[in-house]
Amino acid sequence: MEKKQTKAHLERELKAAANAARAVQVARYFKSGKGEYGEGDVFLGIPVPAMRRIALKYRTLALADLQKLLNSRIHDHRAAALEILVVQYARGDKKQRQEIIDFYLRNTSHINNWDLVDASSRPILGEHLKTYPRRILRTLAKSESLWERRIAIVSTMTLVWAGELDDAMQIAEMLLDDKHDLIHKAVGWVLREAGIKDRARLVAFLEKHYARMPRTALRYAIEHFPLEQRKKMLKGNFPLSK
């Protein structure tokens, strides 16, 4: 008889795959110490590919079970729930996808580290926004929550890859004065991808906002330019825009 795929079985499999030594390293990497952005997060130390393989065996779990996993202090539980949610969104019909979007947006407080945001926001919210209104991006970008702001900018990556740059540029501009390095990196990352689609538009954006741009964001944004040109751009010299 085939074993029933339950949340309890998933949690047991994750626990069995735990690596205590790696968990210590991962906790440090994801800044889970006192006063850090991931304070209080608990890690099992499971490599992402292994966690994903386990999670996807439980891809039919109900949203009620995924909610319990997202409520967990254990990072790997939340990561597994989001992996399942990504698959369910990809395979869902219109009604199921809307339920998942609503569920996702209700749970942003549990999508609370950069890896959780990056693994889920593009294939869920980003995909959704290809065909639905994008006002939610502005709401998230204005949030006091670091993770909602990161969801806002990272979600636009899916639109950029589809050749739609307007929302990415607008959200990037909204976040230029953000104080957090994780937002600086995400803004630069999205701008870099936008520049691959339209280099002249990126250069014009960088020249216009050079004085406001965090250096981290600028460095990420110009990674695909030749070295000598990057040096000039870091000093505010944007010859391509002339």
GUFI-240457 format. One record per atom (N, C-alpha, C): x, y, z; residue in one letter. Coordinates in steps of 0.2 Angstrom, whole numbers, padded with zeros to 4 digits, always signed. Example, Ala and Ser with C-alpha at 12.3 -4.5 7.8 and 13.67 -1.06 7.14 Angstrom:
<rodos>
+0066-0028+0039A
+0062-0022+0039A
+0066-0016+0039A
+0064-0011+0035S
+0068-0005+0036S
+0064+0000+0039S
</rodos>
This chain:
<rodos>
+0004-0006+0000M
+0000+0000+0000M
+0004+0006+0000M
+0003+0011-0004E
+0006+0017-0005E
+0006+0021+0002E
+0011+0024+0004K
+0011+0028+0010K
+0007+0034+0009K
+0003+0036+0014K
-0001+0042+0013K
+0004+0048+0014K
+0003+0053+0010Q
+0008+0059+0010Q
+0005+0064+0014Q
+0007+0065+0020T
+0004+0070+0025T
+0010+0075+0027T
+0007+0080+0030K
+0012+0085+0033K
+0017+0082+0038K
+0014+0077+0042A
+0018+0074+0047A
+0024+0070+0044A
+0022+0066+0039H
+0027+0063+0035H
+0033+0067+0032H
+0030+0073+0029L
+0035+0078+0026L
+0040+0080+0032L
+0037+0082+0038E
+0041+0084+0043E
+0046+0079+0045E
+0044+0073+0046R
+0049+0067+0048R
+0054+0067+0043R
+0053+0067+0036E
+0058+0066+0031E
+0063+0072+0031E
+0060+0078+0033L
+0065+0084+0033L
+0070+0083+0039L
+0067+0081+0045K
+0071+0080+0051K
+0076+0074+0050K
+0074+0069+0046A
+0079+0064+0045A
+0085+0066+0040A
+0084+0071+0036A
+0089+0074+0032A
+0093+0079+0035A
+0091+0081+0041A
+0095+0086+0044A
+0102+0085+0045A
+0106+0090+0045N
+0113+0090+0046N
+0115+0096+0051N
+0117+0094+0058A
+0117+0098+0063A
+0123+0103+0062A
+0129+0100+0059A
+0135+0105+0058A
+0133+0110+0052A
+0130+0108+0047R
+0128+0112+0042R
+0123+0117+0044R
+0119+0115+0049A
+0113+0120+0051A
+0117+0126+0055A
+0122+0125+0058V
+0125+0130+0061V
+0128+0135+0056V
+0131+0133+0051Q
+0134+0137+0046Q
+0128+0141+0042Q
+0123+0137+0041V
+0117+0140+0037V
+0114+0146+0041V
+0113+0144+0048A
+0110+0150+0052A
+0115+0156+0052A
+0121+0155+0052R
+0126+0161+0052R
+0125+0165+0045R
+0125+0161+0040Y
+0124+0164+0033Y
+0118+0168+0032Y
+0112+0165+0035F
+0106+0169+0034F
+0104+0173+0040F
+0109+0175+0044K
+0109+0181+0049K
+0103+0179+0054K
+0104+0174+0057S
+0098+0172+0062S
+0100+0174+0069S
+0106+0178+0070G
+0108+0180+0077G
+0104+0185+0079G
+0104+0187+0086K
+0101+0192+0089K
+0102+0199+0086K
+0097+0202+0084G
+0097+0209+0081G
+0098+0209+0073G
+0099+0202+0070E
+0100+0202+0063E
+0093+0201+0060E
+0093+0201+0053Y
+0087+0201+0049Y
+0083+0194+0050Y
+0087+0189+0051G
+0084+0183+0052G
+0083+0180+0059G
+0083+0185+0064E
+0084+0183+0071E
+0078+0178+0073E
+0081+0173+0076G
+0076+0167+0078G
+0075+0162+0074G
+0077+0162+0067D
+0076+0157+0063D
+0080+0151+0065D
+0076+0145+0064V
+0079+0138+0066V
+0080+0134+0059V
+0086+0132+0058F
+0088+0128+0052F
+0090+0121+0054F
+0088+0116+0049L
+0089+0109+0049L
+0096+0108+0046L
+0098+0112+0041G
+0104+0111+0038G
+0104+0107+0032G
+0098+0107+0029I
+0097+0102+0023I
+0099+0106+0016I
+0103+0104+0012P
+0104+0107+0006P
+0098+0108+0002P
+0097+0113-0002V
+0091+0115-0006V
+0089+0110-0010V
+0093+0107-0014P
+0091+0101-0019P
+0088+0096-0015P
+0091+0094-0009A
+0088+0088-0005A
+0081+0090-0002A
+0081+0096+0000M
+0074+0099+0003M
+0069+0099-0002M
+0071+0101-0008R
+0066+0102-0014R
+0063+0095-0016R
+0068+0090-0016R
+0066+0083-0018R
+0061+0080-0013R
+0062+0081-0007I
+0058+0079-0002I
+0051+0083-0002I
+0051+0089-0003A
+0045+0093-0003A
+0041+0091-0008A
+0043+0090-0014L
+0039+0089-0020L
+0036+0082-0020L
+0038+0078-0016K
+0034+0072-0015K
+0027+0073-0011K
+0027+0079-0008Y
+0021+0081-0005Y
+0017+0087-0008Y
+0017+0087-0015R
+0015+0093-0018R
+0007+0093-0018R
+0004+0088-0016T
-0003+0089-0015T
-0006+0091-0009T
-0002+0093-0004L
-0004+0095+0003L
-0009+0101+0002L
-0014+0101+0006A
-0019+0106+0006A
-0016+0113+0009A
-0019+0118+0007L
-0017+0125+0010L
-0017+0125+0017L
-0021+0121+0020A
-0021+0121+0028A
-0015+0118+0031A
-0012+0113+0027D
-0006+0110+0030D
+0000+0115+0028D
+0000+0118+0022L
+0005+0123+0020L
+0005+0129+0025L
-0001+0131+0027Q
-0001+0136+0032Q
+0002+0134+0039Q
+0001+0128+0041K
+0005+0126+0047K
+0012+0125+0046K
+0015+0123+0040L
+0022+0123+0039L
+0025+0130+0039L
+0021+0135+0036L
+0023+0142+0035L
+0023+0145+0042L
+0019+0143+0047N
+0019+0145+0054N
+0025+0143+0058N
+0029+0138+0055S
+0034+0135+0059S
+0040+0139+0060S
+0043+0139+0065R
+0050+0143+0066R
+0055+0140+0062R
+0054+0134+0060I
+0060+0130+0056I
+0060+0132+0049I
+0065+0135+0047H
+0066+0138+0040H
+0064+0133+0035H
+0067+0127+0036D
+0066+0122+0031D
+0059+0120+0030D
+0055+0120+0035H
+0048+0119+0034H
+0044+0124+0030H
+0046+0131+0031R
+0043+0136+0027R
+0046+0136+0020R
+0052+0134+0019A
+0055+0133+0012A
+0051+0128+0008A
+0050+0122+0012A
+0047+0116+0008A
+0039+0118+0007A
+0036+0122+0011A
+0029+0124+0010A
+0029+0128+0003A
+0034+0133+0003L
+0034+0137-0003L
+0036+0134-0010L
+0040+0129-0009E
+0042+0124-0015E
+0035+0121-0017E
+0031+0118-0013I
+0025+0115-0015I
+0020+0120-0018I
+0020+0126-0015L
+0015+0131-0017L
+0017+0133-0024L
+0024+0134-0026V
+0026+0135-0033V
+0023+0130-0038V
+0024+0124-0036V
+0021+0119-0040V
+0014+0119-0041V
+0010+0120-0035Q
+0003+0120-0036Q
+0001+0126-0040Q
+0004+0132-0039Y
+0002+0137-0044Y
+0003+0136-0051Y
+0009+0133-0053A
+0010+0131-0060A
+0005+0127-0063A
+0003+0122-0059R
-0002+0117-0061R
-0009+0119-0060R
-0010+0124-0057G
-0017+0126-0055G
-0021+0129-0060G
-0028+0128-0060D
-0032+0132-0064D
-0033+0139-0062D
-0037+0143-0065K
-0038+0150-0064K
-0040+0151-0056K
-0045+0147-0054K
-0048+0148-0048K
-0042+0146-0042K
-0039+0140-0044Q
-0034+0138-0039Q
-0028+0143-0038Q
-0026+0146-0044R
-0021+0151-0044R
-0023+0157-0040R
-0029+0159-0041Q
-0031+0165-0037Q
-0031+0164-0029Q
-0033+0158-0027E
-0033+0156-0020E
-0026+0156-0018E
-0021+0153-0022I
-0014+0153-0020I
-0011+0160-0019I
-0013+0164-0024I
-0011+0171-0023I
-0013+0175-0017I
-0019+0174-0016D
-0022+0177-0009D
-0019+0174-0003D
-0018+0167-0003F
-0014+0164+0002F
-0007+0167+0003F
-0004+0167-0003Y
+0003+0170-0003Y
+0004+0177+0000Y
-0001+0181-0002L
+0000+0188+0001L
-0003+0188+0008L
-0007+0184+0010R
-0008+0184+0018R
-0002+0181+0022R
+0002+0178+0019N
+0008+0175+0023N
+0015+0178+0022N
+0015+0184+0019T
+0021+0187+0018T
+0025+0188+0024T
+0022+0188+0030S
+0026+0188+0036S
+0030+0182+0038S
+0028+0177+0034H
+0032+0170+0035H
+0037+0169+0029H
+0036+0173+0024I
+0041+0173+0019I
+0047+0178+0021I
+0050+0176+0026N
+0054+0181+0029N
+0062+0179+0029N
+0064+0178+0024N
+0071+0178+0022N
+0072+0178+0015N
+0078+0181+0013W
+0079+0182+0006W
+0078+0176+0001W
+0080+0170+0003D
+0080+0164-0001D
+0072+0162-0002D
+0068+0163+0004L
+0061+0162+0003L
+0058+0166-0002L
+0059+0173-0001V
+0057+0178-0006V
+0059+0176-0013V
+0065+0175-0014D
+0068+0174-0021D
+0065+0167-0024D
+0064+0162-0020A
+0062+0156-0023A
+0055+0156-0025A
+0051+0160-0022S
+0043+0160-0022S
+0040+0166-0026S
+0043+0172-0025S
+0040+0178-0028S
+0039+0178-0035S
+0045+0176-0038R
+0045+0176-0046R
+0040+0171-0049R
+0040+0164-0047P
+0036+0160-0050P
+0028+0160-0048P
+0027+0164-0042I
+0020+0164-0040I
+0018+0171-0042I
+0020+0176-0038L
+0017+0183-0039L
+0019+0186-0046L
+0025+0185-0048G
+0028+0187-0054G
+0024+0184-0060G
+0023+0178-0060E
+0019+0175-0065E
+0012+0177-0065E
+0009+0178-0059H
+0002+0181-0059H
+0001+0188-0062H
+0006+0192-0061L
+0006+0199-0063L
+0007+0199-0070L
+0009+0194-0074K
+0009+0194-0081K
+0002+0196-0084K
-0003+0194-0081T
-0010+0195-0084T
-0015+0198-0079T
-0012+0201-0073Y
-0017+0204-0068Y
-0014+0211-0066Y
-0019+0215-0064P
-0016+0222-0062P
-0010+0221-0057P
-0006+0226-0057R
+0000+0226-0054R
+0001+0232-0048R
-0005+0234-0046R
-0005+0239-0040R
-0002+0236-0034R
-0003+0229-0033I
+0000+0226-0027I
+0008+0228-0027I
+0011+0228-0032L
+0018+0230-0032L
+0020+0236-0028L
+0016+0241-0030R
+0017+0248-0026R
+0015+0247-0019R
+0010+0244-0017T
+0008+0243-0010T
+0014+0239-0006T
+0016+0234-0009L
+0022+0230-0006L
+0028+0234-0006L
+0030+0238-0011A
+0036+0242-0011A
+0036+0248-0006A
+0030+0250-0004K
+0029+0255+0002K
+0029+0252+0009K
+0029+0246+0009S
+0028+0242+0016S
+0034+0244+0020S
+0032+0243+0027E
+0038+0244+0032E
+0041+0237+0032E
+0038+0232+0030S
+0042+0225+0030S
+0047+0225+0025S
+0053+0223+0027L
+0059+0222+0022L
+0057+0217+0017L
+0053+0211+0019W
+0052+0206+0015W
+0047+0207+0010W
+0042+0211+0012E
+0037+0214+0007E
+0040+0218+0002E
+0045+0222+0004R
+0048+0227-0001R
+0052+0222-0006R
+0056+0217-0003R
+0060+0213-0008R
+0055+0209-0012R
+0049+0207-0010I
+0045+0203-0014I
+0043+0208-0020I
+0041+0214-0018A
+0039+0219-0024A
+0044+0219-0029A
+0051+0220-0028I
+0056+0221-0033I
+0057+0214-0036I
+0058+0209-0032V
+0060+0203-0035V
+0055+0200-0040V
+0048+0201-0038S
+0043+0199-0042S
+0043+0202-0049S
+0046+0208-0050T
+0046+0211-0057T
+0051+0207-0061T
+0055+0203-0058M
+0060+0200-0063M
+0057+0195-0068M
+0051+0192-0066T
+0047+0188-0071T
+0045+0193-0077T
+0043+0199-0075L
+0040+0203-0080L
+0046+0205-0085L
+0052+0207-0082V
+0058+0209-0086V
+0059+0203-0090V
+0060+0197-0088W
+0061+0191-0092W
+0056+0191-0098W
+0050+0193-0097A
+0045+0193-0102A
+0046+0199-0107A
+0050+0203-0105G
+0051+0209-0110G
+0048+0216-0107G
+0045+0215-0101E
+0041+0221-0099E
+0045+0224-0093E
+0047+0230-0095L
+0052+0234-0090L
+0049+0239-0086L
+0043+0242-0088D
+0040+0248-0085D
+0040+0247-0077D
+0037+0241-0075D
+0035+0240-0068D
+0042+0239-0064D
+0047+0236-0067A
+0053+0235-0064A
+0056+0241-0062A
+0056+0246-0068M
+0060+0252-0067M
+0056+0257-0062M
+0050+0256-0062Q
+0046+0260-0057Q
+0047+0258-0050Q
+0047+0252-0049I
+0048+0249-0042I
+0055+0250-0040I
+0060+0249-0044A
+0067+0251-0043A
+0068+0258-0041A
+0064+0263-0044E
+0065+0270-0042E
+0062+0271-0035E
+0056+0268-0034M
+0053+0269-0027M
+0058+0266-0022M
+0062+0261-0023L
+0066+0258-0018L
+0073+0261-0018L
+0075+0266-0022L
+0082+0269-0022L
+0084+0271-0015L
+0080+0274-0011D
+0081+0277-0005D
+0081+0272+0001D
+0079+0266+0000D
+0079+0261+0005D
+0086+0260+0008D
+0085+0259+0015K
+0091+0258+0019K
+0094+0251+0019K
+0091+0246+0017H
+0093+0239+0018H
+0097+0237+0012H
+0103+0234+0014D
+0107+0231+0009D
+0104+0225+0005D
+0099+0222+0008L
+0096+0216+0004L
+0091+0219-0001L
+0089+0225+0000I
+0085+0229-0006I
+0090+0232-0011I
+0095+0234-0009H
+0100+0237-0014H
+0102+0231-0018H
+0104+0226-0016K
+0106+0220-0020K
+0100+0218-0025K
+0094+0218-0022A
+0088+0215-0027A
+0087+0221-0032A
+0087+0227-0030V
+0086+0232-0035V
+0091+0232-0041V
+0098+0231-0039G
+0103+0230-0044G
+0102+0224-0048G
+0100+0219-0045W
+0099+0213-0049W
+0094+0213-0054W
+0088+0216-0052V
+0083+0217-0057V
+0085+0222-0062V
+0088+0227-0061L
+0091+0232-0066L
+0096+0229-0071L
+0100+0225-0068R
+0105+0221-0072R
+0101+0217-0078R
+0096+0214-0075E
+0092+0210-0080E
+0088+0214-0085E
+0086+0220-0083A
+0082+0224-0087A
+0087+0227-0092A
+0093+0228-0090G
+0098+0231-0095G
+0100+0226-0100G
+0100+0219-0099I
+0101+0214-0104I
+0095+0215-0109I
+0089+0217-0107K
+0084+0218-0112K
+0084+0224-0116K
+0086+0229-0112D
+0087+0236-0115D
+0092+0240-0112D
+0098+0240-0115R
+0104+0243-0112R
+0104+0250-0111R
+0101+0253-0117A
+0101+0260-0117A
+0096+0263-0112A
+0091+0259-0110R
+0086+0262-0105R
+0089+0261-0098R
+0093+0256-0097L
+0096+0255-0091L
+0101+0261-0090L
+0105+0262-0095V
+0110+0268-0094V
+0107+0274-0093V
+0101+0276-0096A
+0098+0282-0095A
+0095+0282-0088A
+0092+0276-0085F
+0090+0276-0078F
+0096+0277-0073F
+0101+0274-0074L
+0107+0275-0070L
+0110+0282-0070L
+0110+0285-0076E
+0112+0292-0076E
+0108+0297-0072E
+0101+0296-0073K
+0096+0300-0070K
+0097+0300-0062K
+0098+0293-0060H
+0097+0292-0053H
+0104+0291-0050H
+0109+0292-0053Y
+0116+0291-0050Y
+0117+0293-0043Y
+0115+0299-0042A
+0116+0302-0035A
+0113+0299-0030A
+0107+0296-0031R
+0103+0293-0026R
+0105+0285-0025R
+0108+0282-0030M
+0108+0275-0030M
+0114+0273-0025M
+0112+0268-0021P
+0117+0265-0017P
+0122+0261-0021P
+0128+0261-0019R
+0134+0259-0023R
+0133+0251-0024R
+0130+0248-0020T
+0129+0241-0021T
+0124+0239-0027T
+0119+0243-0027A
+0114+0242-0032A
+0117+0244-0039A
+0121+0249-0039L
+0124+0251-0045L
+0129+0246-0048L
+0133+0243-0043R
+0138+0238-0045R
+0134+0232-0048R
+0129+0230-0045Y
+0125+0224-0047Y
+0122+0226-0054Y
+0120+0232-0055A
+0116+0234-0061A
+0121+0234-0067A
+0127+0235-0066I
+0132+0236-0072I
+0136+0230-0073I
+0135+0224-0070E
+0139+0219-0070E
+0141+0216-0077E
+0136+0217-0081H
+0137+0214-0088H
+0140+0219-0093H
+0143+0225-0090F
+0146+0230-0094F
+0154+0228-0094F
+0158+0230-0099P
+0165+0229-0099P
+0168+0232-0093P
+0174+0230-0091L
+0177+0232-0084L
+0178+0240-0085L
+0181+0242-0090E
+0183+0249-0091E
+0177+0253-0091E
+0172+0251-0094Q
+0166+0255-0094Q
+0162+0255-0087Q
+0163+0249-0083R
+0160+0249-0076R
+0164+0254-0072R
+0170+0255-0073K
+0174+0260-0069K
+0172+0267-0070K
+0170+0268-0076K
+0168+0275-0078K
+0161+0276-0075K
+0157+0271-0075M
+0150+0272-0073M
+0150+0273-0066M
+0154+0269-0062L
+0154+0270-0055L
+0156+0277-0053L
+0159+0281-0057K
+0161+0288-0056K
+0156+0293-0059K
+0151+0290-0062G
+0145+0294-0064G
+0146+0296-0072G
+0150+0292-0075N
+0151+0294-0082N
+0148+0289-0086N
+0143+0291-0090F
+0138+0286-0094F
+0138+0288-0101F
+0144+0286-0105P
+0144+0288-0112P
+0139+0285-0116P
+0136+0280-0115L
+0131+0277-0119L
+0125+0281-0120L
+0124+0285-0115S
+0117+0289-0115S
+0118+0295-0119S
+0124+0297-0121K
+0125+0303-0125K
+0123+0302-0133K
</rodos>
